[in-house]
Amino acid sequence: MKIAIAGATGFVGSRVVKRLHQEGNKVLVLTRNTAHAQRIFPSKNFPNVEIVAYTPIASGSWQDAIASCDGVVNLAGEPIAEERWTQEHKQEILNSRKLGTQKIVEAIAKANPKPKVLVNASAIGYYGTSETATFDETSQSGNDFLAQVCQAWEAEASKVKDVGVRLVILRLGIVLGMGGALGKMITPFKLFAGGPIGSGRQWFSWIHVDDLVNLILQALTNPEMEGVYNATSPNPVRMADLCQTMGQVMNRPSWLPVPAFALEALLGDGAIVVLEGQQVFPKRTVEAGFEYQYPNVKSALTEILD
């Protein structure tokens, strides 16, 4: 196969590229920063990786390269929980997903021959937040900012079906691996100052990065997969339980909570990503026969942190 990947240099995307390459596939890396991509995927180690400069929210010659691909994986988007949600940053979060996906779909529509499948990221933010409700792929969307972003994101991706291309939307939970959200949580534990964030009662719906990579590959290669799938473990946990398990695995205490106001001072409205959560179950993912390597949080954290 030859697969185009947007968001290929990120925490998840880089692992997808390496896995595809390792299995003998050709990979087209769409990147805003070719020098950065070349450092991550040097040609001597990744001879089957082609790096193409692109502007995510603008049409351009990069779109022509998609014509030679069997599938497209779109993981691109501005980080959500790394700075305050000013009006400008909220617009960047929306545009990077809505317009970025629009341009990917535009490229697929122009392609001859067309890729057979688009695997497009979304997020469990689609469902809104709740301490009491449970959600699966059939649940209604929420109405907060992140839910609206996900709705717009998925609506653009859905247009690819109009040109006869199979679409798989993966609603990602918090991805656990050495990096990403977990990378930010490890340091306090190493300093014997770890503990739950906020009340600790909020739900934490997660997936091990290796399981996510496997799910993306299954979505690319299984023609029976179509529509929305939750990319989460079948065993969500509360934040307090996650942190307690981290402490056990790292042999560190987990007693010092991070107060909500401290996070709100840093991130403003963006703190909702960590202070509020949702209990999400991957009903369709399990029904599709996907087998998790790390179905529970202790096995996941042990693999990552031991």
C-alpha positions as CSV (number, residue, x, y, z in Angstrom):
1,M,0.0,0.0,0.0
2,K,0.9,3.6,-0.3
3,I,-0.7,5.8,2.5
4,A,-0.8,9.6,2.8
5,I,-0.7,10.9,6.4
6,A,-1.5,14.4,7.6
7,G,-0.2,15.0,11.1
8,A,2.5,12.5,10.5
9,T,5.2,14.1,12.7
10,G,3.0,14.2,15.8
11,F,2.8,11.8,18.8
12,V,0.5,9.4,17.1
13,G,1.3,10.1,13.4
14,S,5.0,9.4,13.7
15,R,4.2,5.9,15.1
16,V,1.8,5.2,12.3
17,V,4.4,6.1,9.7
18,K,7.1,3.9,11.4
19,R,4.7,1.0,11.6
20,L,3.5,1.3,8.0
21,H,7.1,1.6,6.8
22,Q,8.2,-1.4,9.0
23,E,5.5,-3.5,7.3
24,G,6.8,-2.7,3.8
25,N,4.4,0.0,2.8
26,K,5.1,3.3,1.1
27,V,4.2,6.4,3.1
28,L,3.5,10.0,1.9
29,V,4.2,12.4,4.8
30,L,2.3,15.7,4.4
31,T,4.0,18.2,6.6
32,R,4.2,22.0,7.2
33,N,7.9,21.6,8.2
34,T,9.9,19.4,5.8
35,A,13.2,19.8,7.7
36,H,11.5,18.6,10.9
37,A,10.0,15.6,9.1
38,Q,13.4,14.7,7.6
39,R,14.9,14.6,11.0
40,I,12.2,12.3,12.2
41,F,12.2,10.1,9.1
42,P,15.8,10.3,7.6
43,S,15.9,8.8,4.1
44,K,18.6,6.3,4.9
45,N,16.4,4.7,7.6
46,F,13.0,5.4,5.8
47,P,13.6,4.9,2.1
48,N,9.9,4.3,1.4
49,V,8.8,7.6,3.0
50,E,8.2,10.5,0.7
51,I,8.0,14.0,2.4
52,V,5.8,16.6,0.8
53,A,5.3,20.2,2.1
54,Y,1.7,21.2,2.5
55,T,-0.4,24.0,3.9
56,P,-3.2,22.3,5.8
57,I,-5.9,24.9,5.3
58,A,-5.0,25.9,1.7
59,S,-5.2,24.2,-1.7
60,G,-1.9,23.5,-3.5
61,S,0.2,21.2,-5.5
62,W,0.5,18.9,-2.5
63,Q,-3.0,17.7,-3.2
64,D,-1.8,16.1,-6.5
65,A,0.4,13.7,-4.6
66,I,-2.7,12.0,-3.0
67,A,-3.7,10.6,-6.4
68,S,-1.0,7.9,-6.1
69,C,-2.2,6.7,-2.7
70,D,-4.4,3.7,-1.6
71,G,-5.5,5.4,1.5
72,V,-5.3,8.7,3.5
73,V,-5.0,9.1,7.3
74,N,-5.8,12.6,8.6
75,L,-4.6,13.2,12.2
76,A,-3.8,16.9,11.7
77,G,-5.1,19.6,14.1
78,E,-3.9,22.3,16.5
79,P,-3.2,21.0,20.1
80,I,-6.3,21.5,22.3
81,A,-5.0,21.6,25.8
82,E,-1.6,23.4,25.7
83,E,-2.6,27.1,25.9
84,R,-5.5,29.3,27.0
85,W,-8.6,29.3,24.8
86,T,-8.5,32.9,23.5
87,Q,-11.0,33.6,20.7
88,E,-8.1,33.5,18.3
89,H,-6.9,30.1,19.6
90,K,-10.4,28.6,19.5
91,Q,-10.6,29.7,15.8
92,E,-7.3,28.0,15.1
93,I,-8.5,24.8,16.8
94,L,-11.6,24.8,14.6
95,N,-10.0,25.9,11.4
96,S,-7.1,23.4,11.6
97,R,-9.7,20.6,11.8
98,K,-12.6,21.8,9.7
99,L,-10.6,23.5,6.9
100,G,-7.7,21.0,7.1
101,T,-10.2,18.1,6.5
102,Q,-12.0,20.1,3.8
103,K,-8.7,20.4,1.8
104,I,-7.9,16.7,2.3
105,V,-11.3,15.7,1.0
106,E,-10.9,18.2,-1.9
107,A,-7.7,16.5,-2.9
108,I,-9.3,13.0,-2.7
109,A,-12.2,14.2,-4.9
110,K,-9.7,15.5,-7.6
111,A,-7.5,12.4,-7.5
112,N,-7.5,9.9,-10.4
113,P,-7.4,7.2,-9.3
114,K,-8.9,8.0,-5.9
115,P,-7.7,6.5,-2.6
116,K,-10.0,3.8,-1.4
117,V,-10.3,5.0,2.2
118,L,-10.0,8.0,4.4
119,V,-9.3,7.4,8.1
120,N,-10.1,10.7,9.8
121,A,-9.5,11.5,13.4
122,S,-12.2,13.1,15.6
123,A,-12.4,13.1,19.4
124,I,-14.6,11.9,22.2
125,G,-15.1,15.6,22.9
126,Y,-18.0,15.0,20.4
127,Y,-20.1,13.8,23.3
128,G,-19.7,16.7,25.7
129,T,-18.8,16.0,29.3
130,S,-20.6,14.2,32.1
131,E,-19.8,12.5,35.4
132,T,-22.9,10.3,35.2
133,A,-23.7,9.5,31.6
134,T,-22.2,6.8,29.4
135,F,-21.5,7.2,25.7
136,D,-21.0,4.9,22.7
137,E,-20.9,5.6,19.0
138,T,-24.7,5.9,18.8
139,S,-24.9,8.7,21.4
140,Q,-25.9,12.2,20.6
141,S,-23.3,15.0,20.4
142,G,-22.8,17.5,23.2
143,N,-23.2,21.3,22.7
144,D,-20.0,22.8,24.2
145,F,-17.1,24.2,22.1
146,L,-15.3,20.9,21.6
147,A,-18.4,19.1,20.7
148,Q,-19.1,21.7,18.0
149,V,-15.5,21.4,16.7
150,C,-16.0,17.6,16.4
151,Q,-19.3,18.0,14.6
152,A,-17.8,20.4,12.1
153,W,-14.7,18.2,11.7
154,E,-16.8,15.1,11.0
155,A,-19.2,16.9,8.7
156,E,-16.2,17.8,6.4
157,A,-14.9,14.3,6.5
158,S,-18.3,12.9,5.6
159,K,-18.3,14.6,2.3
160,V,-15.7,12.1,1.0
161,K,-18.5,9.6,0.8
162,D,-20.1,11.7,-2.0
163,V,-17.1,10.7,-4.3
164,G,-17.4,7.0,-3.4
165,V,-14.6,6.7,-0.9
166,R,-14.9,4.6,2.3
167,L,-14.8,6.7,5.4
168,V,-13.7,5.7,8.9
169,I,-14.0,8.3,11.7
170,L,-12.0,7.5,14.8
171,R,-13.1,9.4,17.9
172,L,-9.9,9.4,19.9
173,G,-9.8,9.3,23.7
174,I,-6.7,10.4,25.7
175,V,-3.8,8.6,24.1
176,L,-1.4,7.0,26.6
177,G,2.3,6.6,25.6
178,M,5.7,8.1,26.3
179,G,4.7,11.6,25.3
180,G,1.3,13.3,24.9
181,A,-0.9,13.9,27.9
182,L,0.8,11.2,30.0
183,G,4.2,12.8,29.4
184,K,3.0,15.9,31.2
185,M,1.7,13.9,34.1
186,I,4.8,11.9,34.8
187,T,7.1,14.7,36.0
188,P,5.2,15.4,39.3
189,F,5.1,11.7,40.1
190,K,8.9,11.5,39.6
191,L,9.2,14.4,42.0
192,F,7.0,12.6,44.6
193,A,4.3,15.2,44.0
194,G,1.8,13.3,41.9
195,G,-1.9,13.2,42.4
196,P,-5.3,13.6,40.7
197,I,-6.2,16.7,38.8
198,G,-9.3,18.5,40.0
199,S,-11.9,16.5,41.8
200,G,-10.5,13.1,40.7
201,R,-14.0,12.0,40.0
202,Q,-14.0,12.9,36.3
203,W,-14.0,10.1,33.8
204,F,-10.8,9.4,31.9
205,S,-11.5,7.5,28.6
206,W,-8.1,6.5,27.2
207,I,-6.3,4.2,24.7
208,H,-2.7,2.9,24.6
209,V,-0.9,4.4,21.6
210,D,0.0,0.9,20.3
211,D,-3.7,0.0,20.3
212,L,-4.5,3.2,18.4
213,V,-1.9,2.5,15.8
214,N,-3.3,-1.0,15.4
215,L,-6.8,0.3,15.1
216,I,-5.8,2.8,12.4
217,L,-4.1,0.0,10.4
218,Q,-7.2,-2.1,10.8
219,A,-9.4,0.7,9.5
220,L,-7.2,1.1,6.5
221,T,-7.2,-2.5,5.5
222,N,-10.6,-3.9,6.6
223,P,-13.2,-2.9,3.9
224,E,-16.0,-3.9,6.3
225,M,-15.1,-1.0,8.6
226,E,-17.1,2.1,7.8
227,G,-18.5,5.0,9.9
228,V,-17.7,6.1,13.4
229,Y,-15.6,4.1,15.9
230,N,-14.6,5.1,19.4
231,A,-10.8,4.8,19.8
232,T,-10.9,4.2,23.5
233,S,-10.2,1.3,25.8
234,P,-13.3,-0.7,26.9
235,N,-12.3,0.2,30.5
236,P,-12.5,3.9,31.2
237,V,-11.4,5.0,34.7
238,R,-11.8,7.9,37.0
239,M,-8.9,10.4,37.2
240,A,-8.2,9.4,40.8
241,D,-7.9,5.7,39.8
242,L,-5.6,6.6,36.9
243,C,-3.3,8.5,39.2
244,Q,-3.4,5.9,41.9
245,T,-2.4,3.3,39.3
246,M,0.4,5.6,38.1
247,G,1.7,5.8,41.6
248,Q,1.7,2.1,42.0
249,V,3.5,1.4,38.7
250,M,6.1,4.1,39.4
251,N,6.4,3.3,43.1
252,R,5.6,6.9,43.9
253,P,2.9,8.4,46.2
254,S,-0.3,9.7,44.6
255,W,-1.7,12.0,47.3
256,L,-1.1,15.6,46.2
257,P,-4.0,16.7,44.0
258,V,-3.7,19.5,41.5
259,P,-6.4,22.0,42.4
260,A,-8.8,22.9,39.6
261,F,-8.2,26.7,40.0
262,A,-4.4,26.2,39.3
263,L,-5.2,24.6,35.9
264,E,-7.9,27.1,35.1
265,A,-5.3,29.9,35.8
266,L,-3.1,28.4,33.2
267,L,-5.6,27.2,30.5
268,G,-8.8,29.2,31.2
269,D,-11.7,27.4,29.4
270,G,-9.2,24.9,28.0
271,A,-8.9,23.3,31.4
272,I,-12.3,21.6,30.6
273,V,-10.3,18.9,28.7
274,V,-8.8,17.6,31.9
275,L,-11.1,18.8,34.7
276,E,-14.3,17.4,33.1
277,G,-14.5,14.1,31.2
278,Q,-16.8,11.5,29.8
279,Q,-17.3,7.7,30.2
280,V,-17.0,6.4,26.7
281,F,-17.3,2.8,25.5
282,P,-16.0,1.5,22.1
283,K,-19.1,-0.6,21.2
284,R,-18.6,-0.6,17.5
285,T,-14.9,-1.1,17.8
286,V,-15.3,-4.2,19.8
287,E,-18.1,-5.4,17.4
288,A,-15.6,-5.0,14.5
289,G,-13.4,-7.6,16.1
290,F,-10.7,-5.3,17.3
291,E,-8.5,-6.9,19.9
292,Y,-6.8,-4.7,22.5
293,Q,-3.3,-5.4,23.6
294,Y,-3.8,-3.1,26.6
295,P,-7.5,-3.3,27.6
296,N,-7.0,-2.1,31.2
297,V,-5.1,0.9,32.5
298,K,-2.6,-1.0,34.7
299,S,-1.4,-3.1,31.8
300,A,-1.1,0.0,29.7
301,L,0.8,2.1,32.3
302,T,3.1,-0.9,33.2
303,E,4.2,-1.2,29.5
304,I,4.8,2.5,29.2
305,L,6.4,3.3,32.6
306,D,8.2,0.2,33.7
